[in-house]
Amino acid sequence: MRDTGPHHYDLRKLIDDLWLIDWRAGLCILGMRLRSDSGGAGRPEQVTLALGFSGYPQSVHRTKLTMEAR
């Protein structure tokens, strides 16, 4: 969402990798490698919403930030 209204883009292009780490008692832990560039920024809460999860993630932990020159 921007101040001018909704901004639509293809979230799939911003997901480099997505994997299941653990799932038990109705809770799951997902691993994600997301991109952030001029085409948009992949955000974990957007990915979980697109996957059909009903709620906001309980927690999000960034483990690594990688910068690449293009």
LUMVEX-829440 format. One record per residue: x, y, z of N, C-alpha, C in turn; residue in one letter. Coordinates in steps of 0.1 Angstrom, whole numbers, plus 2048, in hexadecimal, padded with zeros to 3 digits. Layout:
! residues N
<rec n_X="X" n_Y="Y" n_Z="Z" ca_X="X" ca_Y="Y" ca_Z="Z" c_X="X" c_Y="Y" c_Z="Z" kolba="a"/>
...
END
This chain:
! residues 70
<rec n_X="808" n_Y="7F4" n_Z="800" ca_X="800" ca_Y="800" ca_Z="800" c_X="809" c_Y="80C" c_Z="800" kolba="m"/>
<rec n_X="806" n_Y="816" n_Z="7F7" ca_X="80D" ca_Y="822" ca_Z="7F7" c_X="803" c_Y="82E" c_Z="7FA" kolba="r"/>
<rec n_X="808" n_Y="83A" n_Z="7FC" ca_X="800" ca_Y="845" ca_Z="7FF" c_X="7F6" c_Y="848" c_Z="7F3" kolba="d"/>
<rec n_X="7F9" n_Y="844" n_Z="7E7" ca_X="7F1" ca_Y="846" ca_Z="7DC" c_X="7E7" c_Y="83A" c_Z="7D9" kolba="t"/>
<rec n_X="7E8" n_Y="830" n_Z="7E2" ca_X="7DF" ca_Y="825" ca_Z="7E1" c_X="7E7" c_Y="818" c_Z="7E0" kolba="g"/>
<rec n_X="7E0" n_Y="80D" n_Z="7DD" ca_X="7E6" ca_Y="800" ca_Z="7DC" c_X="7F0" c_Y="7FF" c_Z="7D0" kolba="p"/>
<rec n_X="7FB" n_Y="7F8" n_Z="7D2" ca_X="805" ca_Y="7F6" ca_Z="7C8" c_X="806" c_Y="7E7" c_Z="7C6" kolba="h"/>
<rec n_X="803" n_Y="7E3" n_Z="7B9" ca_X="803" ca_Y="7D4" ca_Z="7B6" c_X="80F" c_Y="7D0" c_Z="7AF" kolba="h"/>
<rec n_X="815" n_Y="7C5" n_Z="7B3" ca_X="820" ca_Y="7BF" ca_Z="7AD" c_X="821" c_Y="7B0" c_Z="7AF" kolba="y"/>
<rec n_X="829" n_Y="7A9" n_Z="7A8" ca_X="829" ca_Y="79A" ca_Z="7A9" c_X="833" c_Y="796" c_Z="7B4" kolba="d"/>
<rec n_X="82D" n_Y="792" n_Z="7BF" ca_X="835" ca_Y="78E" ca_Z="7CB" c_X="83E" c_Y="782" c_Z="7C8" kolba="l"/>
<rec n_X="83A" n_Y="77A" n_Z="7BF" ca_X="842" ca_Y="76E" ca_Z="7BC" c_X="850" c_Y="771" c_Z="7B7" kolba="r"/>
<rec n_X="851" n_Y="77D" n_Z="7B0" ca_X="85E" ca_Y="781" ca_Z="7AB" c_X="868" c_Y="785" c_Z="7B6" kolba="k"/>
<rec n_X="862" n_Y="788" n_Z="7C2" ca_X="86A" ca_Y="78C" ca_Z="7CD" c_X="86E" c_Y="781" c_Z="7D7" kolba="l"/>
<rec n_X="869" n_Y="775" n_Z="7D4" ca_X="86C" ca_Y="76A" ca_Z="7DD" c_X="877" c_Y="761" c_Z="7D6" kolba="i"/>
<rec n_X="883" n_Y="761" n_Z="7DB" ca_X="88E" ca_Y="759" ca_Z="7D6" c_X="88D" c_Y="74B" c_Z="7DB" kolba="d"/>
<rec n_X="889" n_Y="749" n_Z="7E7" ca_X="888" ca_Y="73B" ca_Z="7ED" c_X="87E" c_Y="73C" c_Z="7F8" kolba="d"/>
<rec n_X="877" n_Y="730" n_Z="7FB" ca_X="86D" ca_Y="72F" ca_Z="805" c_X="86D" c_Y="720" c_Z="80A" kolba="l"/>
<rec n_X="86F" n_Y="71E" n_Z="817" ca_X="86F" ca_Y="710" ca_Z="81B" c_X="869" c_Y="70F" c_Z="829" kolba="w"/>
<rec n_X="864" n_Y="703" n_Z="82C" ca_X="85E" ca_Y="6FF" ca_Z="839" c_X="869" c_Y="6FA" c_Z="842" kolba="l"/>
<rec n_X="86B" n_Y="701" n_Z="84E" ca_X="875" ca_Y="6FC" ca_Z="857" c_X="86F" c_Y="6F3" c_Z="861" kolba="i"/>
<rec n_X="863" n_Y="6F6" n_Z="866" ca_X="85D" ca_Y="6EE" ca_Z="871" c_X="84E" c_Y="6F0" c_Z="871" kolba="d"/>
<rec n_X="846" n_Y="6E6" n_Z="874" ca_X="838" ca_Y="6E7" ca_Z="875" c_X="833" c_Y="6DE" c_Z="880" kolba="w"/>
<rec n_X="82D" n_Y="6E3" n_Z="88B" ca_X="828" ca_Y="6DB" ca_Z="895" c_X="81D" c_Y="6E3" c_Z="89D" kolba="r"/>
<rec n_X="814" n_Y="6DC" n_Z="8A2" ca_X="809" ca_Y="6E2" ca_Z="8AA" c_X="802" c_Y="6EE" c_Z="8A3" kolba="a"/>
<rec n_X="800" n_Y="6ED" n_Z="896" ca_X="7FA" ca_Y="6F7" ca_Z="88F" c_X="802" c_Y="704" c_Z="88C" kolba="g"/>
<rec n_X="80F" n_Y="704" n_Z="890" ca_X="818" ca_Y="70F" ca_Z="88D" c_X="823" c_Y="70A" c_Z="884" kolba="l"/>
<rec n_X="827" n_Y="713" n_Z="87B" ca_X="832" ca_Y="70F" ca_Z="873" c_X="83D" c_Y="71A" c_Z="873" kolba="c"/>
<rec n_X="849" n_Y="716" n_Z="86F" ca_X="854" ca_Y="71F" ca_Z="86E" c_X="858" c_Y="71E" c_Z="85F" kolba="i"/>
<rec n_X="858" n_Y="72A" n_Z="858" ca_X="85B" ca_Y="72B" ca_Z="84A" c_X="869" c_Y="732" c_Z="849" kolba="l"/>
<rec n_X="871" n_Y="72E" n_Z="83F" ca_X="87D" ca_Y="735" ca_Z="83B" c_X="87A" c_Y="73C" c_Z="82E" kolba="g"/>
<rec n_X="87F" n_Y="748" n_Z="82C" ca_X="87D" ca_Y="74F" ca_Z="820" c_X="889" c_Y="757" c_Z="81C" kolba="m"/>
<rec n_X="88C" n_Y="758" n_Z="80F" ca_X="896" ca_Y="761" ca_Z="80A" c_X="88E" c_Y="76A" c_Z="800" kolba="r"/>
<rec n_X="88D" n_Y="777" n_Z="804" ca_X="885" ca_Y="780" ca_Z="7FD" c_X="88E" c_Y="78B" c_Z="7F7" kolba="l"/>
<rec n_X="889" n_Y="791" n_Z="7EC" ca_X="890" ca_Y="79C" ca_Z="7E6" c_X="88A" c_Y="7A9" c_Z="7E9" kolba="r"/>
<rec n_X="892" n_Y="7B4" n_Z="7E8" ca_X="88D" ca_Y="7C1" ca_Z="7E9" c_X="895" c_Y="7C9" c_Z="7DF" kolba="s"/>
<rec n_X="88E" n_Y="7CE" n_Z="7D5" ca_X="894" ca_Y="7D6" ca_Z="7CA" c_X="88A" c_Y="7E0" c_Z="7C4" kolba="d"/>
<rec n_X="88E" n_Y="7E5" n_Z="7B9" ca_X="885" ca_Y="7EF" ca_Z="7B3" c_X="877" c_Y="7EA" c_Z="7AF" kolba="s"/>
<rec n_X="876" n_Y="7DC" n_Z="7AE" ca_X="86A" ca_Y="7D6" ca_Z="7AA" c_X="861" c_Y="7D4" c_Z="7B6" kolba="g"/>
<rec n_X="865" n_Y="7D6" n_Z="7C2" ca_X="85D" ca_Y="7D4" ca_Z="7CE" c_X="866" c_Y="7CE" c_Z="7D9" kolba="g"/>
<rec n_X="85F" n_Y="7CC" n_Z="7E4" ca_X="866" ca_Y="7C6" ca_Z="7F0" c_X="85D" c_Y="7BB" c_Z="7F5" kolba="a"/>
<rec n_X="863" n_Y="7AF" n_Z="7F5" ca_X="85C" ca_Y="7A3" ca_Z="7FA" c_X="85C" c_Y="7A4" c_Z="809" kolba="g"/>
<rec n_X="851" n_Y="7A3" n_Z="80F" ca_X="850" ca_Y="7A4" ca_Z="81E" c_X="84A" c_Y="797" c_Z="823" kolba="r"/>
<rec n_X="84F" n_Y="792" n_Z="82E" ca_X="84A" ca_Y="785" ca_Z="833" c_X="83B" c_Y="784" c_Z="836" kolba="p"/>
<rec n_X="835" n_Y="78F" n_Z="83B" ca_X="827" ca_Y="78F" ca_Z="83D" c_X="81F" c_Y="78F" c_Z="830" kolba="e"/>
<rec n_X="824" n_Y="794" n_Z="825" ca_X="81D" ca_Y="793" ca_Z="818" c_X="81E" c_Y="785" c_Z="813" kolba="q"/>
<rec n_X="829" n_Y="77E" n_Z="815" ca_X="82B" ca_Y="770" ca_Z="811" c_X="821" c_Y="767" c_Z="818" kolba="v"/>
<rec n_X="820" n_Y="768" n_Z="826" ca_X="817" ca_Y="760" ca_Z="82D" c_X="809" c_Y="762" c_Z="82A" kolba="t"/>
<rec n_X="805" n_Y="76F" n_Z="827" ca_X="7F7" ca_Y="772" ca_Z="823" c_X="7F5" c_Y="76B" c_Z="815" kolba="l"/>
<rec n_X="7FE" n_Y="76C" n_Z="80C" ca_X="7FC" ca_Y="766" ca_Z="7FF" c_X="7FC" c_Y="757" c_Z="800" kolba="a"/>
<rec n_X="802" n_Y="751" n_Z="80A" ca_X="802" ca_Y="742" ca_Z="80B" c_X="7F5" c_Y="73E" c_Z="812" kolba="l"/>
<rec n_X="7ED" n_Y="747" n_Z="817" ca_X="7E0" ca_Y="744" ca_Z="81C" c_X="7DF" c_Y="743" c_Z="82B" kolba="g"/>
<rec n_X="7EA" n_Y="747" n_Z="832" ca_X="7E9" ca_Y="748" ca_Z="841" c_X="7E0" c_Y="753" c_Z="845" kolba="f"/>
<rec n_X="7D8" n_Y="751" n_Z="84F" ca_X="7CE" ca_Y="75B" ca_Z="853" c_X="7D3" c_Y="766" c_Z="85B" kolba="s"/>
<rec n_X="7DD" n_Y="764" n_Z="863" ca_X="7E2" ca_Y="76F" ca_Z="86C" c_X="7F0" c_Y="774" c_Z="868" kolba="g"/>
<rec n_X="7F3" n_Y="77F" n_Z="86F" ca_X="800" ca_Y="785" ca_Z="86D" c_X="80A" c_Y="77C" c_Z="874" kolba="y"/>
<rec n_X="816" n_Y="77B" n_Z="86F" ca_X="821" ca_Y="772" ca_Z="875" c_X="823" c_Y="776" c_Z="884" kolba="p"/>
<rec n_X="824" n_Y="76C" n_Z="88C" ca_X="827" ca_Y="76F" ca_Z="89A" c_X="834" c_Y="776" c_Z="89C" kolba="q"/>
<rec n_X="83E" n_Y="772" n_Z="894" ca_X="84B" ca_Y="779" ca_Z="895" c_X="852" c_Y="777" c_Z="888" kolba="s"/>
<rec n_X="85B" n_Y="780" n_Z="885" ca_X="863" ca_Y="780" ca_Z="879" c_X="871" c_Y="783" c_Z="87D" kolba="v"/>
<rec n_X="87A" n_Y="77A" n_Z="87A" ca_X="889" ca_Y="77C" ca_Z="87D" c_X="891" c_Y="77C" c_Z="871" kolba="h"/>
<rec n_X="898" n_Y="788" n_Z="86F" ca_X="8A1" ca_Y="789" ca_Z="863" c_X="8AE" c_Y="783" c_Z="868" kolba="r"/>
<rec n_X="8B3" n_Y="779" n_Z="861" ca_X="8C0" ca_Y="773" ca_Z="864" c_X="8CB" c_Y="777" c_Z="85C" kolba="t"/>
<rec n_X="8C8" n_Y="77E" n_Z="851" ca_X="8D3" ca_Y="782" ca_Z="848" c_X="8CE" c_Y="78C" c_Z="83E" kolba="k"/>
<rec n_X="8D7" n_Y="796" n_Z="83B" ca_X="8D4" ca_Y="7A0" ca_Z="831" c_X="8DF" c_Y="7A0" c_Z="827" kolba="l"/>
<rec n_X="8DD" n_Y="79E" n_Z="81A" ca_X="8E7" ca_Y="79D" ca_Z="810" c_X="8E5" c_Y="7A8" c_Z="806" kolba="t"/>
<rec n_X="8EF" n_Y="7AF" n_Z="803" ca_X="8EF" ca_Y="7BA" ca_Z="7F9" c_X="8F6" c_Y="7B5" c_Z="7ED" kolba="m"/>
<rec n_X="8F0" n_Y="7B7" n_Z="7E1" ca_X="8F6" ca_Y="7B3" ca_Z="7D4" c_X="8F6" c_Y="7BF" c_Z="7CB" kolba="e"/>
<rec n_X="901" n_Y="7C1" n_Z="7C4" ca_X="902" ca_Y="7CC" ca_Z="7BA" c_X="8FD" c_Y="7C6" c_Z="7AD" kolba="a"/>
<rec n_X="8F5" n_Y="7CE" n_Z="7A6" ca_X="8EF" ca_Y="7CA" ca_Z="799" c_X="8F3" c_Y="7D3" c_Z="78F" kolba="r"/>
END
